[in-house]
Each structure stands twice: as structure tokens, then as C-alpha cells.
Amino acid sequence: MKAYFHKRFTKDYNRCSPKLREQFKKRLKLFLEDPRHPLLENHALHGEWQPFRSINITGDYRALYRYLADEAVEFAAIDTHGNLYE
């Protein structure tokens, strides 16, 4: 699976602490190996974020992505649960 990053994601990611960026890299590796791994708590979103999905990065941080053609995904945002779903 190939991962792409939307410009909003890149902007959000660059604002994250180095510790959070490192945690995202670990979760991304896990995601690319097994998108349904229980640690990711991968689930579909509804409302304004439909057709995106969410994976757990830390207890409060989430990364939102969507499937593209040809076994690819695009990560669109990374932020706290509260900021993403206000």
C-alpha cells in the first residue's frame, strides 16, 4: 500500500511535537502492514468527514485518511480528537 499526504496533513504534522511525529511514524508503519490492527482503532467517519477513516495515534491524537485507487491512501489531517470533530 502506498501512502500520500495532503497539504493540510503536512501542515498539521509539522506543527506536532517531535515525540508525536515519531509516534505517527510507528503507527503509519503498523497501518501499512495491517490497516485493521487493533491498536489503530481504525473506523469509518460520518458527517463532514465522510468518506474518511480515522486511526489512533495516541490517546487523544487521530490521523484521518481516505482510500484512493490502486491500493493507496491519502492522509488528510492529524490533530486531537476534540479539534478534528468539533
C-alpha positions as a printed NumPy array, in Angstrom:
array([[  0.   ,   0.   ,   0.   ],
       [  1.243,   3.493,  -0.854],
       [  0.571,   6.484,   1.417],
       [  0.181,  10.08 ,   0.235],
       [ -0.124,  13.175,   2.388],
       [ -2.471,  16.09 ,   1.725],
       [ -1.003,  19.577,   2.231],
       [ -3.25 ,  20.074,   5.279],
       [ -1.848,  16.9  ,   6.815],
       [  1.711,  18.083,   6.171],
       [  0.945,  21.439,   7.788],
       [ -0.642,  19.747,  10.831],
       [  2.214,  17.224,  11.057],
       [  4.884,  19.94 ,  11.023],
       [  3.177,  21.624,  13.99 ],
       [  3.292,  18.415,  16.034],
       [  5.942,  17.775,  18.645],
       [  8.885,  15.548,  17.669],
       [  7.546,  12.879,  20.043],
       [  4.139,  12.881,  18.327],
       [  5.751,  12.764,  14.87 ],
       [  7.745,   9.726,  15.938],
       [  4.573,   8.064,  17.252],
       [  2.835,   8.748,  13.932],
       [  5.709,   7.108,  12.042],
       [  5.317,   3.99 ,  14.206],
       [  1.552,   3.897,  13.663],
       [  1.965,   4.509,   9.928],
       [  4.329,   1.531,   9.684],
       [  1.813,  -0.608,  11.572],
       [ -1.016,   0.7  ,   9.373],
       [  0.832,  -0.144,   6.163],
       [  1.478,  -3.677,   7.458],
       [ -2.048,  -4.247,   8.803],
       [ -4.654,  -1.455,   8.495],
       [ -7.02 ,  -3.355,  10.804],
       [ -4.575,  -3.84 ,  13.684],
       [ -6.466,  -3.345,  16.986],
       [ -4.035,  -0.659,  18.253],
       [ -5.106,   1.597,  15.397],
       [ -8.815,   1.548,  16.315],
       [ -9.468,   2.087,  12.595],
       [-13.028,   3.205,  11.906],
       [-15.161,   4.998,   9.329],
       [-16.247,   8.583,   9.898],
       [-19.614,  10.197,   9.297],
       [-20.901,  13.693,   8.625],
       [-18.456,  16.221,   7.196],
       [-15.568,  13.718,   7.278],
       [-17.328,  11.015,   5.277],
       [-15.747,   9.076,   3.337],
       [-12.639,   9.379,   5.567],
       [-11.472,   6.934,   8.197],
       [ -9.625,   7.547,  11.466],
       [ -6.715,   5.78 ,  13.14 ],
       [ -5.492,   6.267,  16.696],
       [ -2.024,   7.802,  17.039],
       [ -2.026,   8.415,  20.805],
       [ -4.766,   8.528,  23.404],
       [ -6.026,  11.858,  22.043],
       [ -4.445,  12.265,  18.583],
       [ -6.009,  10.874,  15.427],
       [ -4.937,  10.744,  11.789],
       [ -7.646,  10.9  ,   9.133],
       [ -7.256,   9.221,   5.763],
       [ -9.205,   8.009,   2.764],
       [ -8.678,   5.241,   0.271],
       [ -7.592,   6.143,  -3.242],
       [ -7.428,   3.948,  -6.33 ],
       [ -4.719,   1.317,  -6.765],
       [ -4.225,   0.323,  -3.116],
       [ -3.26 ,   3.821,  -1.991],
       [ -4.384,   6.061,   0.851],
       [ -4.218,   9.798,   1.416],
       [ -3.773,  11.149,   4.927],
       [ -5.738,  14.391,   5.222],
       [ -5.315,  15.602,   8.816],
       [ -3.689,  14.854,  12.147],
       [ -4.87 ,  16.55 ,  15.329],
       [ -6.543,  15.968,  18.664],
       [ -9.907,  14.267,  18.765],
       [-11.551,  17.475,  20.   ],
       [-10.067,  19.682,  17.283],
       [-10.976,  17.305,  14.461],
       [-14.551,  16.612,  15.495],
       [-15.725,  19.99 ,  16.876]])
